[in-house]
Amino acid sequence: METILRTEHSGASERRKWVTALILYGLSIHSYLFVKHVAGDAKEWLIPWYDHILSEGRINAFAHPFSNYTPPYLYLLSITTIFDGIFATQYLIKLLSCVGALWLVFAAMRLLRILNSQPKLAFALLLLPSIIANVSMLGQADTFWVAPCLLAVAASVKGRWFWVAFWSGVAFSFKAQASFFAPFVLHLFVTRRVPLHIWLVAPAAYIAAMLPAWLVGWPAWDIAMIYFRQAMSQPDFVSNGASWWTIYYWLFPQLALRTFWIGFVLVFMAVGAALVMVPKLSTRGTVALAIISAAGVPFLLPGMHERFFILADVLAAIYALVYPSRRSIVGAILMQIASAFPVYVWAFELDPLQLLAPPLAASAIFLFLKELSDPQETACPGWRSSSDGLIAA
């Protein structure tokens, strides 16, 4: 007995050493990139918006359009100006991104708790290369839309459809990329026959997020057109992320520009197939479907930037933590590399190494499709397989 206890203590001590080393390594990378790297996007867009708010006033700045972002992130940027002068502007913007990362951790803790896993595992997400790049290197706003998507997944597991719709609307109010999550929500609401008035909660949440700017003076029509202007602002851009369009454009640039419609047709076909072929799922299958939606839509669509797979890689990491297996862990690793690698390629101008990402994303999507299609893998205790799909036992 004494030998067994000594062995267990030694194993626990060894694990603590590895965890401590990993945390210190992650913090050092965060710190170095936080201080040393200033992203071009921050210089060209974020810092001028910050300066505009500072010069016009935290409220009056919204009296007219000044950004190609929707107002919710700009509200937070406005609050950040309270601390002007304490740190350099670039650091304040990155600290705002850190707040978003903490919100992401909170959302992940809730999802992990609902999935009967250890909430403290959510802090491991801060060590993901994609989160390090998004927060400490680039100071981006993506965690602010990813966090509500995680809360929507948590609500979906509990069948709280109002909150699924609400958090989906909040996510979309921050970034249009939250639309990658829409097929997942659509499948849930169709297969669970969610009442129509619940469907309306998402657009209502989006509109409510825009109201403060409109009340101050920002024209409603201009707010409504922000995402359309974003889509049209780079007419010659095809993809530099983990989408198959990255390879297609590299091989056939002119043809890719003329055939954008193919991507939208593929997405509509995939969504239709999911509605017809994928039954009402168990908890595990539901999370797998969220990953497939978050990864599959940007993989099929053109116009995808390097950061657009961040929701997919965060969800894949959570899935692997909750349901560890060779397939889920490999899938999460492949998704993380496919998501994060193009960001570093873009930041450090390493073209055309982003061409390595699409095959990795395709492989990860395939593995999570296997998770979804194998009832024995996706069914949770209390569920059994039938000819009609997964049903309660």
ZAZA-616283 format. One record per residue (C-alpha): x, y, z. Coordinates in steps of 0.05 Angstrom, whole numbers, padded with zeros to 5 digits, always signed. Example, Ala and Ser with C-alpha at 12.3 -4.5 7.8 and 13.67 -1.06 7.14 Angstrom:
REM ZAZA-616283
+00246-00090+00156+00273-00021+00143
END
This chain:
REM ZAZA-616283
+00000+00000+00000+00056+00048+00018+00089+00034-00050+00024+00048-00087+00014+00114-00049+00086+00134-00063+00077+00119-00138+00012+00159-00141+00044+00218-00105+00103+00216-00153+00057+00214-00213+00016+00273-00187+00080+00312-00173+00105+00299-00244+00039+00322-00274+00042+00387-00233+00112+00400-00260+00089+00391-00332+00028+00435-00321+00069+00489-00288+00120+00487-00344+00065+00492-00396+00033+00551-00361+00099+00588-00355+00114+00574-00428+00046+00600-00449+00052+00662-00406+00120+00677-00434+00095+00673-00506+00034+00716-00489+00079+00768-00455+00131+00771-00510+00080+00780-00566+00039+00828-00524+00099+00875-00517+00137+00864-00582+00086+00855-00637+00043+00912-00664-00006+00888-00717-00017+00926-00781-00092+00923-00769-00084+00959-00702-00044+01015-00734-00091+01023-00793-00159+01013-00759-00163+01003-00684-00117+01059-00660-00150+01111-00705-00218+01090-00679-00192+01096-00608-00165+01166-00623-00231+01186-00655-00269+01166-00592-00218+01203-00549-00224+01267-00589-00300+01267-00599-00320+01241-00531-00342+01171-00509-00415+01183-00528-00412+01237-00582-00363+01194-00622-00422+01151-00642-00462+01209-00671-00436+01190-00740-00402+01130-00773-00328+01123-00760-00313+01048-00765-00324+00987-00808-00340+00948-00743-00409+00944-00714-00420+00987-00650-00416+00933-00595-00340+00927-00599-00334+01003-00605-00374+01011-00540-00320+00970-00506-00265+01009-00540-00299+01073-00515-00297+01047-00443-00224+01030-00453-00208+01104-00464-00221+01115-00390-00152+01087-00379-00119+01131-00431-00049+01152-00411-00037+01095-00363-00012+01050-00419+00004+01061-00492-00057+01056-00537-00034+00991-00570-00029+00959-00501-00098+00984-00480-00127+00953-00542-00093+00887-00527-00116+00890-00454-00187+00897-00481-00174+00833-00521-00151+00801-00455-00219+00818-00425-00250+00782-00484-00206+00722-00471-00229+00720-00398-00301+00722-00423-00285+00664-00468-00257+00625-00408-00320+00640-00368-00364+00615-00426-00320+00553-00434-00325+00539-00359-00401+00540-00364-00400+00494-00424-00352+00446-00390-00394+00445-00327-00457+00429-00366-00419+00374-00402-00401+00345-00333-00327+00361-00341-00279+00402-00299-00291+00477-00309-00219+00494-00292-00198+00460-00357-00224+00523-00392-00160+00560-00373-00122+00513-00419-00155+00549-00477-00111+00610-00462-00051+00568-00483-00079+00554-00553-00036+00585-00608-00099+00614-00639-00118+00650-00575-00046+00674-00564-00045+00703-00635-00114+00734-00630-00105+00766-00562-00033+00781-00546-00004+00786-00616-00059+00820-00655-00106+00850-00603-00166+00828-00643-00240+00824-00622-00256+00752-00641-00262+00726-00570-00321+00773-00561-00362+00734-00613-00333+00665-00597-00353+00670-00523-00428+00679-00535-00426+00622-00585-00399+00577-00530-00455+00601-00484-00505+00584-00540-00477+00513-00544-00483+00507-00469-00555+00530-00472-00570+00482-00529-00547+00423-00486-00598+00443-00434-00652+00457-00486-00657+00530-00467-00675+00555-00536-00687+00627-00516-00614+00632-00493-00589+00596-00555-00622+00649-00598-00602+00707-00552-00528+00689-00549-00527+00675-00624-00554+00746-00636-00502+00775-00588-00447+00738-00625-00470+00764-00692-00474+00835-00666-00398+00832-00654-00376+00797-00717-00408+00771-00781-00366+00708-00773-00418+00684-00722-00459+00666-00783-00415+00604-00789-00453+00581-00727-00521+00592-00760-00528+00522-00792-00519+00491-00723-00573+00535-00693-00618+00523-00753-00612+00448-00746-00628+00452-00672-00689+00496-00682-00716+00454-00739-00706+00385-00708-00730+00408-00639-00789+00447-00669-00772+00510-00632-00830+00560-00633-00825+00618-00683-00824+00672-00630-00759+00642-00603-00728+00648-00672-00740+00723-00669-00699+00731-00606-00633+00729-00645-00649+00789-00691-00679+00825-00631-00614+00816-00592-00575+00842-00652-00619+00903-00660-00617+00918-00585-00540+00918-00589-00543+00971-00643-00594+01016-00609-00547+01058-00566-00507+01081-00627-00571+01095-00666-00600+01136-00608-00537+01179-00607-00542+01192-00681-00509+01137-00722-00557+01125-00780-00594+01059-00776-00585+01046-00850-00509+01054-00844-00507+01006-00785-00549+00955-00825-00500+00959-00883-00435+00950-00844-00428+00875-00857-00446+00884-00930-00392+00938-00937-00342+00892-00903-00358+00837-00954-00350+00885-01012-00288+00922-00987-00239+00871-01017-00268+00850-01085-00204+00815-01107-00194+00777-01042-00210+00702-01045-00180+00669-00983-00118+00663-00940-00146+00617-00886-00159+00543-00881-00212+00544-00936-00203+00502-00999-00209+00568-01036-00139+00586-01013-00110+00530-01056-00161+00541-01112-00142+00615-01117-00067+00600-01115-00075+00552-01174-00128+00589-01215-00134+00662-01191-00178+00690-01245-00224+00629-01247-00232+00631-01172-00254+00704-01175-00307+00687-01228-00335+00627-01191-00350+00653-01121-00421+00627-01128-00395+00555-01122-00379+00565-01048-00449+00590-01031-00481+00532-01069-00438+00483-01031-00458+00513-00964-00533+00511-00981-00525+00439-01003-00488+00420-00939-00540+00454-00895-00596+00421-00932-00563+00353-00926-00553+00363-00851-00626+00381-00842-00648+00319-00880-00596+00268-00857-00574+00287-00787-00625+00268-00734-00638+00298-00666-00573+00286-00630-00546+00269-00562-00505+00318-00522-00440+00293-00552-00468+00294-00622-00494+00365-00611-00425+00391-00594-00395+00354-00654-00446+00386-00699-00428+00455-00672-00355+00442-00691-00374+00418-00761-00416+00480-00772-00362+00527-00746-00309+00494-00789-00349+00471-00850-00380+00537-00869-00314+00577-00873-00281+00516-00907-00332+00518-00963-00340+00593-00971-00294+00642-01009-00271+00707-00978-00246+00674-00915-00192+00709-00875-00139+00675-00833-00175+00682-00765-00243+00654-00786-00234+00584-00757-00224+00606-00685-00292+00583-00661-00282+00515-00693-00214+00505-00660-00238+00527-00591-00299+00481-00595-00255+00424-00620-00207+00434-00561-00266+00433-00512-00294+00370-00545-00227+00334-00538-00222+00354-00465-00292+00327-00450-00291+00266-00496-00218+00246-00502-00202+00193-00553-00150+00184-00607-00198+00211-00659-00222+00272-00620-00152+00292-00598-00123+00286-00668-00182+00324-00695-00172+00380-00645-00098+00385-00659-00109+00387-00735-00163+00440-00727-00118+00482-00682-00061+00480-00731-00107+00494-00790-00137+00553-00753-00075+00584-00721-00021+00572-00772-00049+00619-00826-00054+00674-00774+00021+00671-00761+00035+00664-00836-00004+00729-00847+00027+00765-00788+00098+00748-00806+00089+00749-00882+00106+00676-00894+00065+00666-00958+00049+00617-00988+00054+00571-00927-00020+00581-00913-00031+00529-00969-00015+00476-00917-00077+00493-00875-00136+00471-00919-00117+00397-00921-00110+00398-00845-00179+00431-00837-00210+00380-00885-00180+00323-00845-00205+00352-00779-00275+00361-00808-00275+00290-00832-00256+00264-00763-00312+00303-00730-00361+00279-00783-00339+00209-00761-00355+00229-00689-00424+00251-00712-00439+00190-00756-00420+00136-00706-00479+00129-00658-00437+00089-00609-00388+00146-00606-00438+00203-00603-00490+00173-00557-00488+00191-00484-00512+00148-00427-00587+00143-00429-00589+00143-00505-00595+00085-00553-00591+00077-00628-00651+00065-00673-00669+00067-00746-00694+00138-00733-00628+00162-00704-00611+00173-00631-00670+00171-00583-00678+00172-00509-00675+00104-00477
END
